[in-house]
Amino acid sequence: MLRFCLLPLAAVFFLTACFEENLPQQDLDGQVVVPGDLVNDARDIGMVYLGIYEGFDAEQLGYPYPKTAPRVGDNPIGDALPYGGTTVGHFTYGCFRALRCQVISGRYESLDEFLETNPVDNDQGEAASAEDVYDQCTWYYGWNSLEDFSFIGTDQLDFAQNADGDWVADFRAWHSRLPAGAMIWGFADNDFTSCSTDQGAINRRQSDDGNYFREGTNFGDVLNFADKYITDGDLISSTPTVLEEDKTQGYTLTLDYTRD
Amino acid sequence: MTTTLRISTAGLVLGATLLLGGCDLDPFPLLQNYDPDTSTLLGGDVIDLDENEDAPDIDSGVFIGTVRASNVGAGESSGATLTIQGTGDRVCVIVDPQSVWRDDLQIDESGNEATNPYMSDFPHDDGDLDLLIGLASFYTGTPGEEIGDFFGSFPDSNGVERSIDLNLCLMEDYHGQVGGTSGRATPEWCSFETQEGIDYRIVLQVYSAPIDDNELKYALDVRNGACPDEINECTLRGDYDDHEAELPGGFQQVEELYCDAFED
């Protein structure tokens, strides 16, 4: 009796593996390069936004930018209508409220390195030590050891320096349309303009400390209206990378232009 | 063996009882578009205001209208449309759906239904309208027949079919991001530049209707120029039902009660 039930079950199980959805969306893999002569320290590279766009328009804004749809209503510019995109690093809550929208994941090897670029005061109003940060983070997130820290550690680093001294990071844009002729374009938001302190997760210790605040995260339309968030000092790709037919990996995008 | 059979039988009876219990619930009265008088579901009731003799126009004053509930599940939106002609200047449109959001808190700070018999009633007279505006030629609906939007599509240079929203009524959300809409009983508004002599369509799409009578009153105002810096529940008046119950302070309707207290 049992074998009569198992056989159809097994058939159904294995048949599911044969199902091809034929979705037009695919993952796109590549590397983003930040020239070493523009950035000395990977901690200075802000959140990197990468989008896949219809085309390139070097004229409209006076700096390298994707082609946009027509401007609608009071929008300052047209929607760039990305096919998809991703980021290298993301805004993370650095355990102290004062550090909201100041900390990017994948940039810090140790707590000391973290504190060098993100000095913050402890509860007594003194400069926090690495131990203070450790204590605060383990309390806030419930982490038990430094290995648990989601934004500290050698294995967390996004960027590595290559033989030419340039900073290189892998990226993957999930589930995107990848038509031949489209282009990858991106920028690094080096001054956190694209982060909103009014958004993101609610203070997960609200019930303990009685404070209501948001941890901060990126605005939702950065890839659509990147111009709203690109400011002086941000790094931009001046030469977009064009997608080839049926090629989903091995692309390189260089952020070689500094907005000024 | 006998014990196993008894447990199985008991389980079956229990399961059947639980399932049958679910059949006793009639979910239709819980739907916002259920009409208890006819035991039917309302929806797809679209009003063409252009056919009104007193159709609102730019600077014609506040218009009070009524729309009915949408059948959200069936995708049959109810609402109203109005066509205005561009002046070459900026035009502001304000719509205030019935009636007052959290009027219970205004009336009774205790938040206690036992001491405030109106509290459980007032949320039932709230509804939500979404405001869309665009060039009449881009409107995908049919006035008086079907509610539409201003989405268009085009094949881009890579051969991919793209969708673009040509809605000119850009409202900011709580975070200052374009694309926000107001919630229940809260005004929506926007202003936009017009081209002289060109038709623009204003669309009021019913998101939810009061469940006490399935009718949503609204106040609509179309003004020349930019919108005021501050717009609130009391900017437009008239989006209310007269209450049968007696209200505190001798008021006849919640908006008057709310706004008089609000202005103090």
Boltz contact constraints between the chains, C-beta under 6 A:
constraints:
  - contact:
      token1: [A, 54]
      token2: [B, 156]
      max_distance: 6.0
  - contact:
      token1: [A, 54]
      token2: [B, 157]
      max_distance: 6.0
  - contact:
      token1: [A, 54]
      token2: [B, 158]
      max_distance: 6.0
  - contact:
      token1: [A, 55]
      token2: [B, 157]
      max_distance: 6.0
  - contact:
      token1: [A, 69]
      token2: [B, 164]
      max_distance: 6.0
  - contact:
      token1: [A, 72]
      token2: [B, 166]
      max_distance: 6.0
  - contact:
      token1: [A, 73]
      token2: [B, 168]
      max_distance: 6.0
  - contact:
      token1: [A, 73]
      token2: [B, 170]
      max_distance: 6.0
  - contact:
      token1: [A, 73]
      token2: [B, 192]
      max_distance: 6.0
  - contact:
      token1: [A, 74]
      token2: [B, 170]
      max_distance: 6.0
  - contact:
      token1: [A, 81]
      token2: [B, 162]
      max_distance: 6.0
  - contact:
      token1: [A, 177]
      token2: [B, 160]
      max_distance: 6.0
  - contact:
      token1: [A, 179]
      token2: [B, 158]
      max_distance: 6.0
  - contact:
      token1: [A, 179]
      token2: [B, 160]
      max_distance: 6.0
  - contact:
      token1: [A, 181]
      token2: [B, 158]
      max_distance: 6.0
  - contact:
      token1: [A, 182]
      token2: [B, 158]
      max_distance: 6.0
  - contact:
      token1: [A, 196]
      token2: [B, 175]
      max_distance: 6.0
  - contact:
      token1: [A, 198]
      token2: [B, 175]
      max_distance: 6.0
  - contact:
      token1: [A, 199]
      token2: [B, 175]
      max_distance: 6.0
